[in-house]
Amino acid sequence: MSETITTTETFLIAMAIIFTVPYLIWRLAKTEYYAPLVVVQIITGILLGPGILGKVFPDYYAFVFNQAVVQSLNGIAWWAVMIFVWIAGIELNLQTAWQHRRESGITAGLALGTPLVFGCIAAAGMLLCEGWVGSKAMAWQFVLGVGMACAVTALPILILLMERLDILRQPIGQRILRYASLDDIAIWGVLALILMDWQRIEKQGLFLLGFAVSCIGFRKLMLRLPQGDRWYVGLIWLAVCSYGAEWGGLHFMVGAFLAGAVMDTEWFDQKQMDSLRHHVLLVIMPVFFLNAGLRTDWSIGGETVFVAAGVLLFAAVAGKLTAMRLTEKILKWERGEGAIIGWLLQTKGLIMIIFANILLDKSIISGETFTALLLMSVASNMFTVPLVSPKLERMNGIIFKSK
C-alpha cells in the first residue's frame, strides 16, 4: 500500500485522524466538564504516539507517521505554537500588576517559588535513576527545568477554564491573570538561563543587543500603522525575533515570547485577539498536540513513567496549594480563597508542554521525562474544573470582590 500512495495523501490521512479522533472522543464521551477539547487533543496525541498506537499497530503507525509526514507536521506545529506564545506575550499586562505590586508580588512569588522547590526535590530524586536525564544536560539544568515545569501556570488554558467557570471578567479572574502573567515572565527568564550556552555567549549577547535596539524602531513603527496592518507586521516581527533567538541558541520559542512581550495589548482589538487565539486553537494547534504525542517515550516502562508523572503532579499541586495557603494568611484573604486560586494556578497544558518540548529539543530531559510531564499536564487540567466549581458556589461572594 505504501508504494501506491503519495506523501500528500498520507499527510491528509494523518490530518484527518488528528481532527477526527479527539472530536469523536470529546463529543461521544461528553468530556467537556472535566476535559475540554484541548485536553482531549493532548490525550489523543499520546494515544497516537509510538508508545500506544505504535505498539498496537506498528505497521500502520510507520505507514501514516513516516518521516516525510512527520516533517510536514513539525513545520505546522512550530508555527502554531509560535503564534500561541506570541499572543501570550502580547497579553501580558504589567501595568495592572504594578498598581497592585505588593499583593501581586507576594502571590506570584509564592505561586512560582513553592512548586519550583517541590518540583526540584522530585527532579533531584529522578537524578538517582537512569533514563530520565537528557544526554546534554548538566544536573542543575535538569533539576531546574523539571522544577520549573512543575511551577508553570498555563495562561492560555487558564483563560479557557476561567471562561468556562464564568469568572474570567470578574475581579477574581483578573487577579488570577495578574499572578499568572508575572509568573509567565519568570518562566521564560528561567528557560533562557537554562539554555544559556557559554560557548555561544557572544551570539546570544548579539541577539539580545540587536533585539533591544530593534524594539525601539519597531514600537515607533507600530504606533504609526493602522490597526489592520499591525497584525501583519507583528507576524513578520514574530518570525524575525524567533529566527534571531534560534540563531543565538536560545530556541525560537524564547524569541516568539519576547516578540509578543514588547508589544502593547492596546494596539489590537481585544475581540480580534480572542478570536485569533480561538482559531489558532481550532485550526492548527491540534497538530502540535499530535506532534507532542509522537515524541513520547515509554522505554523505561509504562508503570515507571506513570509513577514519575504522579510524583511530579503531587509536587505541582501541593506546591501551588501550599503557596496559596501561605498567601491567604499573609494577605488575610477569606478562608478557602487560597484553595480556589491555588487550584486554578496549578493548571498546566500548552505552556508546560511547550516548555517541556524545548527541554527535550535541547536534550536536557529524556523522552521518558517528557512523557511523564505530558501525563502530569493532562491530569492537572482534568482536576481543575470539577474541584474549583463547587468551591466557587460555596464562596460566591469572592467572585465580585476586588483586591
TILUMMI-202080 format. One record per residue: residue in one letter; z, y negated, x of N, C-alpha, C in turn. Coordinates in pm, whole numbers, plus 50000, padded with zeros to 5 digits. Atoms other than C-alpha are relative to their C-alpha. Layout:
BEGIN
AZYXZYXZYX...
This chain:
BEGIN
M500005012250083500005000050000500004987450085S499885011749915500904975850279498684996550068E501285002549937497314979750418499034992949905T500935005750098495684967350096500514987149938I499445012250059497924937950008500154989450108T499965010949903497804904150178501414994550015T498705006549978500694884450322500314990349888T499795009550110500194858250050500505007349876E499574992350117500534884649777501435005050017T498634995349974503654898849940500994988649990F499155011850011505124863949971500284996649854L499835003350142504554857949599500865010449929I499114989750054506204891249516501454996650035A498665003749957509224880249720500534988149920M499585011650077509324846549541500345003749857A499714995650137509164863549202501355007149993I498714993049995512114885749300501144990050014I498965010049971514104855949432500424992649873F499685007650120513884837649100500345008849880T499804991550118513864866948855501365006949999V498794991649998516784888548968501284992049970P498775007450032519564861948974500014994549858Y500055005450136518354846748648500375010749897L499694989150093518494880348469501485003850005I498574996949988521954887948607500834989349932W499255011350056523194853248509499954999849849R500155000550144521804854748157500535012549929L499624987650068522324891348066501485003150015A498574997349978525794894148220500884988449954K499275011750051526784859648086501124995950097T499035002749894528484849948411500404985450013E499885014449980528444812148360501444995250021Y498625005049994532224808248317500605001750139Y499384997549870533274824148646499005000050116A501015000049894529974825048837498744992949949P501225007150040527394797648767498795005450074L501244994549946523754804448851499944999050152V500085001849855524074790649203500835010750072V499184989549940526854815849279499305013649987V500744987550021524804844349128498845001050099Q501095000149903521934833949354500485004050138I499424996049870524194837349659500285015150001I499724985750010525344871649541498715008150008T501294993050000521744882049479499405000350141G500475000249862520844871149832500645011150082I499304989249929523484895249964499455013649957L500494987350052522244923349736498605003250052L501384997949954518644918349852499905000750151G499994999849855519664917850217499905014050058P500184987049934519364945850473501165009649979G498844991350015522894958750411500035007649870I499964993250130522244968350047498605004949962L501364995750033518574968149942499355007150118G500594993849881517584976350299500505014150026K499464986449984519845007050297499535009349889V500364991650115518965019649948498495002649996F501474998850002515205012949964499414994150129P500445005749873514365008050332498504997350009D501455002049994510585012050291499594987949917Y500335011350086510414987450003500484986950062Y499455012049935512634962750187499104995650116A500855003249886510474964550500498634994949956F501295004450051507334960150289500054985749947V499925013350061508454929450090500454989550099F499445010049910510524911950354499575002950144N500544998049866508244917250650500104986950078Q499795011549912508224893350946499244987649954A500805011550041505404871150815500594993349876V499405005450123507054867050473501314992950032V498715006049965510474860150624499804986650072Q500295012749932508974833250850499634989149899S500375009750104507444816250546501224995649920L498785003150075510734818350356500934991350083N499145008049912512574804050657499624985249994G500445013950004510444772550652500424993149872I499585005850128511124766550282501504998049998A498545000750001514824773750328500504988550087W499585011049911515124749450620499834986549932W500265012950063513524720850428500924997949879A499115001050117515564728450114501394995550040V498635002949962518874727450292500104986650073M500025013249938517884696850497500104989149893I499945009950109517284677450174501384999949938F498704999150066520534690150028501094993450084V499025006149911522604679950330499784985050008W500365014349998520784646450341500584992949877I499445005850123521774639649978501514999050010A498545000249984525384648950058500424988450090G499705011349913525334623350340499854986849929I500235012450073523894596150116501154997249903E499005001950105526564601949852501414997950052L498695003449945529464596350091500364985749958N499565013350043531474566949956501284996450075L498855003149916533724554150231500714987249957Q499375012450045534374520350068501175002849907T498934996550093536394535649786501145006950073A498964993249922538224558050032500844989950078W499285010149925539154527350238500954992149909Q499155007250096540544509749929501275007949969H498854991350026542884539449880500335007850128R499974993249870543234547350251501265008150025R498774992349973546894558350259499975013249924E500014987950082546624582649971498855009350039S501164991849964543124594350068500175006250138G499824995049865544014597750436500985011650007I498994989250000547154618650374499445012549935T500504988550075545474640850116498875007050075A501154994049931542204646150305500435006250133G499534994749873544034651150635500695013549985L499314987350024546304678250499499055010549943A500934990650063543494693750290499075006350102L500854994449895541424698450605500835007050107G499244994949886544094704050869500735013049974T499214988050027546234730450698499165012649992P500844987950000543484755650609499295002250134L500584998449866541964748550951500935008050089V499004992649921545174760751114500065014549953F499954986350054545364790950881498765007950043G501244993349964541714799150950499915003150148C500004997649855542124795651326500905011850036I499124988549977545014820251315499285013049965A500774988150039542824845151126498905002950102A501064998249902539984839451374500535005250132A499384995149876542334844951669500255015049991G499824985650020543154878951521498685007650011M501314993649992539434886851493499525001250145L500384999249857539074880051868500445013150063L499464987749942541094911451930499125012249972C500884988850036538384933351775498564996950041E501395001949960534814938551889499104998049878G501025001150104531824928051685500004987349921W499905012150081532974895051538499494987650072V500335012049922532264870251819498535000350040G501405001049962528734857951885499805001650149S500294996749860527024866052213500104988050094K499975011949915527034829852340501244991449979A498835008150036530424818652211501125001250104M498724999849932533474808752406501075001949893A498964996650097536744818952242500374988049912W499595011850077537664783352138498944996049898Q501065003250095534254778151975500065009149878F499914990450110534604809751768501204996949911V498785002550077538194802051663499864987149918L500145012850070537454765751575498925000849893G501084998750097534194774851399500435007549875V499544992250115535724801551176501114992549927G498945007850063538784779851116499454988949914M500605010950077536594750851003499265005549877A500654993950117534614774250776501015002649888C498944998150100537914781950601500464986749941A499525013150046538684744750571498974992349921V501095007350065535284733750436500204999149850T500155001650145535024719750085498534997749973A501435001350030531534724349942499804989049897L500105011650088530944689749798498985001849888P500954998350110527744698149603500485009949893I499494990350096529304729049443501204994249926L498865006550063532484709349375499554990849887I500535008950103530424683749184499545008149878L500474991750110528794711248975501165005649918L498854994250071532144727248891500784989449924M499295010650072533764694148800499204994949881E500835003150117530814686448573500255010249889R499754989550098531434719848402501394998449936L498645002350051535134711348365500144986549930D500055013150066534144676748231501014990250059I499065009349936536254657848487499334991950111L500665006549886533624645348734500124984849993R499975014750013533564609548598501384994849961Q498635004150030537304609148518500724996250129P499285004149878539854593948760500335011450095I499644988949909541004627848891498775005350073G501234995549936537384637848960499574990850112Q500385009649898536684605949151500955000550120R499044998449889539874610549354499625012050086I500334987849927538854645949449498744998050083L501215003049924535414633349554500324991950125R499595007849882537104608249786500545009250109Y499394991149901539144635249955498935008850065A501034990949948536164658849990499014992550089S500945008049920533924630850124500544997450140L499395002249868536354622550405499985012750084D500014987349927536624659150497498595003850043D501384997349965532834661650497499654994050136I500265006649872532664636750783500655007750115A499294992649896535274655750981499335013350031I500664987149983533434688650925498804998950093W501205001649917530204675951076500364995150139G499555004249868532084659151358500485011850083V499534988049931533814691851448498835009050038L501174991849970530494710051426499264994650123A500655006049883528954685451672500775003250128L499174996549885531894692151907499785014550042I500204985849970531434729751880498645002350066L501364998049949527704726651950499714992350128M500235008149880528144702752243499655009050118D500524992049889526124717052529500034991350125W499845008449882527254702952864498805000750094Q501214999249919524014714853025498904991049944R501005008750064522094693252777500654986949954I499235011650043524594664852753499174987250008E500835011949987522014639452871499084998449878K500895000450116519594648552591500794996749874Q499185002850118522394648052335500434985449998G499635014149992523534614152459498844990949967L501195007950030519974600752443499715000149850F500224999350145519634613152085500974990849926L499005008150070522894596551975499764985150024L500295013949971521974564152151498774995249923G501225003550073518474564052005500234999249851F499685000050143519864572251661500744987249963A499225012150029522364543451675499124987650000V500885011849991519704518351781499014999749884S501014999550106517104530151530500604997849862C499345002350129519654528451247499944985449959I500015014450029519694490551275498674996049937G501325003250053515944487351223499725007149869F500244992250123515864514750959500694993649880R499275005950111518544498450744499364986749956K500675012650035516774464650760498715002849923L501244996350068513514481250660500265004649857M499724994750133515064499650366500374989049901L499615010950088516524467350225498794992049951R501195007550037513034451950214499035008049914L500924991450074511354481650045500375000649852P499694997250141511054486549667500645013849990Q499224987750011513224514749537499135012550005G500874988249997510304538549485499585004050140D500404997249862509244535449850501175005350083R498844995849922512794541449973500145015250004W499924985450002512674577949866499065006050104Y501004994549909509514584450064500364997250145V499635003749863510604565450375501275007450042G498784992549971514004582450350499705014250045L500374986449961512324616550374499385000350141I500535001049863510414605450684501164998650099W498815002049917513724593550832500765013150017L499344987049996515244627450745499335009250102A500734991149909512534646550932500164995550146V499905005249864512714623651238501395002450059C498624998149952516534624851266500305014750024S499764985549983516574662651218499325005050126Y500684996049876514004666751493500784995450123G499265005349886515994644251725501255008250030A498794992149981519194664051670499675013950056E500424986849950517384697251725499554999050145W500445002349862515744683552041501194998450093G498825002149918519154673152168500955011850006G499164988149997520664707252098501164999849903L498895000950095522964696351813499735007449868H500484993350120520994715151541499484989849899F500665009650090518714698951287500834996549878M499175003250115521344700751011500964988450029V499185011549961523564676551203499184987349984G500895011450017520594652851212499774996749855A500215002350143520004657450839501194992949938F498815006650055523594647950759500104985650048L499945013649946523514617750991498964991149934A501065007750064520214606650833500464994749865G499515004350130521904605250494501234991250009A498725007149990525274592150610499834985150027V500205014249968523804559150736499234992849889M500685006150114522064552950402501024996949890D499075004450105523774534950113499605005949865T500264994550134524114551149772499364989649910E500495010850087523364517249613498504997750014W501455001849983519794518549748499215008049896F500714990850089518954545349490500634999949862D499504998350136519314550549118500815013049992Q499134988350001522234574449059499435011449916K500594989550084520414592848780498895007250074Q501064993749921517464598849009500595008750109M499344992149897519824611049281500525013249941D499514987950067521474635449039498855009349963S501174992150038518054646548919499395007050121L500544994049879516824652449275500845011850045R499124989149961519894673449359499795012149908H500184989250098519414693549039498695007550026H501294993549984515734700149106499885007250135V499974992849872516294709349470500735013449981L499274987550030518874734849349499145009649919L500804991750089516464747349085498775005850068V501344996549954513184748349276499985007050136I500134994349866513824756149643501285005750062M498784994549939517494763249719500165015049980P499904985350010517264799149579499395007250119V500614993849882515024806449878501015000050116F498985000549894517834795350111501065010849978F498984989850028520314818449934499485013950038L500594987249962517964847849976499925001150152N500095000249854517404837850338501355002950064A498654997149949521184838150392500335014849984G499754985750023521374872950238499285008950099L500764992149903518694885550475500665000350138R499345000849870520964876050766501345007550002T498734992750003523944896950654499925012550087D499934988649909525074924950883501275007849969W498854991550036527354954350794500245010750107S499954989849895527184972551129501435004950028I498614996249974530964972351173500525009749895G499564991650112531334989450836500364991349881G499795007950121531464977150477501454996949972E498585002250030535194981850432500624989850094T499455009449902536004963150752499564985749971V500525013250032533774933950654500724994349877F499305004550120535424932050310501444996250031V498635003449960538874932350468500034986550071A500095012849929537874904050702499764988649902A500275010350101536484884650405501264996849920G498755002250074539784889550219501004991950081V499085007549914541804876950515499574985450009L500515013749990539574846250551500174992649867L499815006350131539754839550176501464996049982F498585003350010543554840950189500324987850085A499755011449913543564816750482499494987149937A500605011950061541264792550299500784995349879V499325003750126543034793449961501454996150027A498595003049971546594794950093500134986950076G499965012449925545814766750335499844987849911K500215011350091544484743650062501184998149906L498905001150096547264751549815501284995150068T498845004649924549964747050080499884985250031A500235014149967548424714050185500224991049879M499875008550120548274700749828501425000349944R498594999750041551814712149756500804990050084L499355010049914552984691550056499614985849958T500475013250043550844662249942500664995749870E499355002750129552294664749594501414994450020K498645004849973555784659849737499994986550071I500045012449922554804632449983499604988149913L500535011050082552854611449731500614999649859K499294999750128555104620749436499045001349882W500884996850112552344634649217500805007549894E499384991850104553174651548889499985014650043R499914985949963554254687548927498795007749942G501184992550042551224710248909498694993150034E501205007449966548764682849005499405005050131G500474995249870548534695649362499265013349988A500664987050017547594730649242498584998349948I501345002550055544664717449038499074994850110I500835005949895543364696349326499765010150113G500144990149894544004724249577498975010649966W500974989950040542014749949379498584994450003L501345006049998539104725849344499524997450142L500395003049863539134715749709499755012550084Q500284988049922539114751949827498615005649972T501354995450035535654755749672499125000750124K500934998349887533194769249924498574998849947G501365000550050529484775649868499024994750102L501165003849921526494757150006500354994750138I499715006149871528064736050279500585010250098M499444989949910530064765150417498945009950046I501074990949962527014787750411499094993450104I500795007449902525034760850592500724999650134F499175000649879527874756850842499975013550072A499994986649940528044794650898498625003650054N501354997549950524244796550934499784993650136I500155007049872524384770951214500755007550109L499224992449902527134790451391499295012950038L500754987749972525024821951357498764997050083D501185003949923521894804051484500334998150147K499605003049863523794793351794500765011550066S499344987949948525274828651844501494997750029I498565002249987528844815651804500765010449919I499444988950077529574841251533498955011149992S500914988750015528064875751481499525001049856G500484997750136526144887751177501095005349909E498894994650080529254906451062500954988849956T499145011250037531364874751071499314991249896F500765007650099528614856250885500095006649863T499924992650127528654883450617501384998349936A498655001750053532434880950581500204986049944L499885013850047532224843150546499214998049870L500825001050122529464846650285500745006149881L499214993650106531614870750081501204991449961M498885009050027534584847250114499554988249914S500545011450074532424818749984499775003549853V500274995750137531354838249675501315001449921A498724998050068534924848349587500694986749972S499395013250016536154812749639499504992949876N500595006850115533754799049379500335006949868M499784992750124534354826549125501424998149947F498625002050042538094819649116500234986249937T499645013950024537884782149068500124996349852V499985004450140536934775348704501015007849916P499024992850082538994803748546501454996050030L498635003649966542114792348735500314985349971V499765014350020541674754748702499964996149853S500185004050140540574752848337501305000449919P498735000250076543914764048182501034990250053K499075009749944545844742148423499684985949950L500385013150052543854711748311500404998249855E499625000850141544524719747947501494997249985R498565002250008548264720548014500404986250051M499665013149941548164687848211498904989949971N501125008550039545564668248020500204985550039G499715014049971547294635248098499514995550135I500365004249864546464635148468498514997450015I501445001949992542724635848397499664985349993F500315013950025542814599948285500864990450081K499095008449921545374587748536499434997650138S500525003349867544094569648844501164997550095K498975002349898545954565549171499714987250075
